[in-house]
Amino acid sequence: MAIACKAAYMRLMEQDITSLEEKIAHLTRTVEELSDIVARQSNEIDLLTRRVQMLMEREAGREYDQGGTIPLADQKPPHW
């Protein structure tokens, strides 16, 4: 009887190990997918940051051309 209990216990342990291995594989895949998403988002943020900077410089140039004053983007707020 002890042998049967030990065999049943071993089967349960193997099932638990298999279940844990499956969960680890799933989590590993999820982490890799999220890492790819974060990398793509970082690249997109960098691109958008450069574009916003270009637009700000372009608008500052227009403000300067129109009024001949310091562009608003370069002026300190009145509370400073």
Buried (B, 14 or more C-beta within 10 A) or exposed (E): EEEEEEEEEEEEEEEEEEEEEEEEEEEEEEEEEEEEEEEEEEEEEEEEEEEEEEEEEEEBEEBBEEEEEEBEEEEEEEEE
